[in-house]
Structures are given as structure tokens and as C-alpha cells.
Amino acid sequence: MRFAVAIPQFAVDPREVRRFLTRAEELGFDGAWTQEQIIGSKPVISPLELLAYAAACTERIRLGCAVFVTPLRNPVHLAKSITSLDQLSGGRIDVGVGTGGKFRPFAAFDSGPEHLVTRFTEHLDLMKRLWTEESVTVDGQFWQLKDAHMEPKPVQSPHPPIWFGANHPKAVRRAVKLGNGFIGAGSSTTARFVDQVKVAREAMAEFDRPDFKIAKRVYLAVDDDAARARDRIGEALGALYAGFPLGDLTSVAVYGTPDDVVRGLREVADAGAETILLNPMFDEHEQMERLVAEVLPQLN
């Protein structure tokens, strides 16, 4: 079992982010991850810039974003940014990608919901080619390039690992076919994750992908007062996902006393997660220390 931790991302003091990352590395976390929310009332720092800062603050820990909503981004720009991050971090970048669903504000990004999966897969293929080929010529439905060069290439060969955020069974199968891993959304329940893992494992056998990885983000709160933990995590999730048609998200979180959180995370591990991305939504430093001291020793 591997554990990653979410990097504080809500308009935070950069000195506190550095302190958090330094401590996360000292504590032995395998990864530190961001997420992406470009438009919203929650003051979320952009993942690309935050990952660059995280790379400068750390030496060992892997760094990733789950996920970039790639249909809202230009693939050439994103490929270049990720290559640069991989270079600056010494080859420590993981790349999460997802369609984001059809309810995104596409018009704000010179995009549209039409042919969403085609746009997504063409975007991913173009980035992979820019990372791995000396010269790229593409005549696609959405993007065209002729004899395009992108240097330097990523440190990691053939390219940084690609993690898919996916919900629908077809998207999970696509993840296994085209990616290196699947990361279950924090906004989905453990029961939903069980179903997704079943689909992933069937696809792993079909496509002969034994090395495909499975992970899940878990929003959580450790508190000796379980009711207070429930209220605080519910309020925090409501603010993060304001404007999304998801309703009350308290049920997707793991919260309560250390023993409550151990039970919740054990269910996620039993469901098939090889890596769990621990995502406190408030008091991140204190939550991380309590997780390491009181929760994780019972899971290893």
C-alpha cells in the first residue's frame, strides 16, 4: 500500500506550502498531488504553477495533478509545461487527465462538448507524440501540426505516467487501454470505486496490462469529535464543488475518530486501491501529522 497526500492549494502562504511539502517528504509519503479547478468561487491555486513550486521545495517525492481537464487545454502548451516540470523535478511528475464531463463551461475555453471523447483522445495522443517523437506531423480533427519539434523531451521515458480520472465504465476501459493508471475521484463513494475497479481489472486482463495501477483520492477529516469532523468536511466539500450538480458530498468522505478513518481507508484498500491519495480539506498540517501518527500505522 502506498500513500500520497494532497498539497495545500486554497490560496495558501507559499512558506506554509514549503513547510508542508518538506514535512511530507520527511514522513515518507510516496507522492504529493494537486487538483485543477480553473473557474469557481473557491480560491484554488493553479496546478502547473503549484507543481513547479513543489518541485523546487522537494527532492524525492513524486508530484502529480489529478486531473487536468484536457479538453479545456491546448495540448501543445500542456505537453510543453509537463515536459518542463519533468525536467525541473528530475523526472518526478505524474500526469492525471480526464474529460471533465459535459457540464464544464467549454465556451470560456474556446472549446465545446461536441465529440468530447474524440477531442480527449486526440489531445492525449498528440501530447504523447510530442514527448516521444523527434518530429511530429498531425492532421487531426481538432489539431494540425507539420514537422513540429518539441525539446527537451521529458526525463521519464517514454513519458511521465498517465493517470486517468474516469467515471463511466467505458472511460475506465479507455484508461486501461491508453494510460498507466486509474485514480478514482474523491467525489465518488467507495462502493462506486468497487464497481470501477472490477471494470479496470477485466480490461487489464483483456488488454494484457498487468502493470496498470489503481489509486483513489479520499477526502478525509480526523477529529476526536466525529460529528464535528462530518460537519467540517461537508462544509469544505460544498465550497469546493459549488456549482457542480453533485449534491451533498459528505457521504463520499472518510471522517471521524482515528479508528473511524482507519476503517474507511481499509475499505478503500480492500476495494482495490494500491495507492490512496489522502486529501484533508482543512488544517492540512495537523491532519497530516495525525494521519501518520494515528491512522497509517494501522494500515501497513
N, C-alpha and C positions, 0 to 999 in steps of 0.2 A: 504494500500500500504506500502510495506517495501522496504528499500533501503540498499544495500550493496555497498562497494567500493573496487576497485582493489588495492592491496598492491603494492607499487613501487617495481619493480622486475628487472630493467635493470641495473645490475652492480652498485648498489647504495651504498652510505655510510651507514653502519648499524645504525649510530647515527641519520641519517635523516629518516630511516625507523621507528626507535623507536619514533621519534617526530611525524611522520605521524600517526602511529597507536594510540599513546596516544591522539592525537587530534581527530581522527576518533571516538574513544570511547567517548571522551568528547562531540562530536557533536551528539551522539545518533545513529550512524549507527548500523544496525542490524547485519551486517556481514562484514568481510574483506576477500577477496578471491585472490588466486593466479591462475596462469595457468601453463601448462607444455610445454616446448619446449627443448628437450634434445640436439638435433643437429640443428644448424642454426648459421647464421652469427650475429644475434642479441645477445648481451651479457645478456642472461636471467638467473637469479639465480634459482636453483633447488627448486621446491615447497616444498618438505618434509623438507628440512633444513630451508627454509624461514618460514614455518608454525611453526616449533619448536621455532624459534626466536620470531615470532609473539606471540606465547603463553606466552613466558616469558615477553613480553612487555605489555601485556594486562591482564584484569581481567574479563571482561564481554562479549565482542563482540565475536560472533561466527566466526570460521575460516574454510575456505574450499579451495579446489582446483577444478577448472572446466577447463579441466578434466584431470585425469590420463588416459593415453592411455594404458590401462591394458594389451593388447596383447603383449606389449613390456616389460612387467614387470613379475617377478616371484610372484605368488600370495601369497606364504608363507612369503616372505620378505615384500611385501607390506602390508599384513594383520598385521604383527608384528609392522611395522613402524606406521601404523594408530592407532593400539591399544596403542602404546607408546605415540603418540600425544594426543590421547583422555585422557589418564591418566595425562599427563603433563599439559594439558589445563583445567583440571577439567570437562571434558565432553562437550567441545565446538566445536568439529570437525564435518564438513560436508564433504562427500566424493563424488566427481564427477568422473564418469567413462565413457569411450567411446571406440569404436573400433579404432578410428583414421582414418579409411578408408584404402583402399588397396595400396595407394601410399606411405606409410611410408617405411623407409629403414629397413625392417624387418631383413635382413641378418646381420646388425650390432648388433642385439639384440638376436641372436640365435633363431629367430622366423621365421614365414613365413605367407604370405597372405592366404594360403590354409585353408579352414574350419574356417574362421575368426570369424564368429558368434558363432560357437561351442566352439572355444577356449575362446572367450569372456565370454560366459555364464558359462562355466565350471570354469573359473577363479573366477567369481563373487560368484558362489555357494560355492566354496572352501573357499574363504575368510569369507563368512557368517558363514559357519560351524565352522571354526577356532575361530570365535568370540563368538559363542554361545554354542558349544558342548564341553563337558569335554574331550572326546576322539574322534578323527576323523580317520576314515578309508575310503579311496577313491581309487577306481580302475578306473580312468577315461581314456579318450583318450589321454590326454596330461600330467596329473599329477597323481601320485600314493602316497598314504600315508597309513601307518598302525599304528593304536593305537597312533596317534600323539596328543600331548597336547600343547596348547599354553596358557600361563598365563603371566600376569593377563589378564582378559577379559577387553573390553572397559568399561568405566564408563557408557556410554549410553546403555540402554537396549531396544531391544535386541542387537543393534549395532548402530554405527553412521549412520545418514540418508544418503541414497544413492541417488545421483542426476545423471541422465543420460544426457550426451550430445548426441544428435541424430539428424539426418537429414532426412533420408528416413522414410516414413510412417510406415513401418514395425518396424523400430528401435524405433519410438515414442511409438508404441503399446507395444513393449518389455519393454520400460521404465515404462509404467503404470503397467504392469504385475509384474515386478521384482523389481522396485525401489520405492523410496519415493517421487521423484520429477523429473521434466524435466527442463533443463536450455537451452534455445535457444542460439545458438552460436553467438558471436559477429560478426562473418564473414558472417552472414546471414541477409537479409533485414527484415524489419518489415512485409512486405507483405508475405514473406516466413513463418515468425513466425505465422501469422494469420492462414495459412493452417495447420501448425503443431499443434496449439492449438485445432483446430477443431478435428483433429485425436485423440489428447490426451483426449479430453472431451468425445468423443464417446467411447473410450476404458475405461475411468473411469466408465462410466455407465455399460458397458459390464462386467467388472471385479469387479464391486462394490467397487471402490476405491475413495470414496468421499473426503478423506483426502489427496489425491495426490496433490502435489504442482507444480506450474508452475512459472518459472522465465526466465529472459533473460539478457545476457550480452550486454551492449551497449557501444561501443567505442564512445567517445564524445570529443568535444572541445568547450569551452565557450570563446568567444572573441567579443569585440565590432565591430571588423572588420570581417565580415562573410567570405570574400574571403581569408583572412589570415588564419582563422580557417580551411577552406576547404583545403588549401594548406598544412598546417602543419599536419593535421590528415591524409591526403592522403600519405604524405611522411612517417609518422610514421608507418602506416599500411603496406605500401610497404616494409619497412625494416623488420617488424615483420614476414610477410608472404612470404618473399623472398624464392623462390624455390618451393612454393606451386602453383599448377595450378589454381589459383583463379582470376587472372587478377587484374584490378583496383578495390580496395575495398572502395573507397571513398563513394560510394553510400550506403554502409551499416552503415555508421557512422551518428551520430546526431551532428551537429556543427552549429556555428553561434552565434548570439547575445543571451542573456538570454531568450528572448521571442522565438527565433527560437528553442532553446534547450527545452524549456517548451513544445512547440508544438510537437516536435519529441518524447519526452518521454511520453507525453499524448497519442500519437498514440500507443506506446508500451504497456502502461497500458490498453488502450481500446482493444488492441488485446488479452488481457488475462493474462498479466504478473502480478502476485501477488507480486513478488519481482523483482526489477530491480538492476542489478549489474552495477554500474556506473564505467566506465573504461577510465579515462583520459590517454592519451598516452604521455604526456609531462607536465612539470610544475605541477606535481601532487598536491603539497601543495596548490598552488594558485588556481588550478582548483577546488579542493575540497571545499575551502572556498567560492568561487564564487557560486558553486552549492548549498551549504547550505544557503547562504545569498540571492541569486537572483533567483534560479530555484525551489528548492524543496518546499518552502512555497506556490508556486502557484499550486502544485500538491497534496497537502494534504487537 
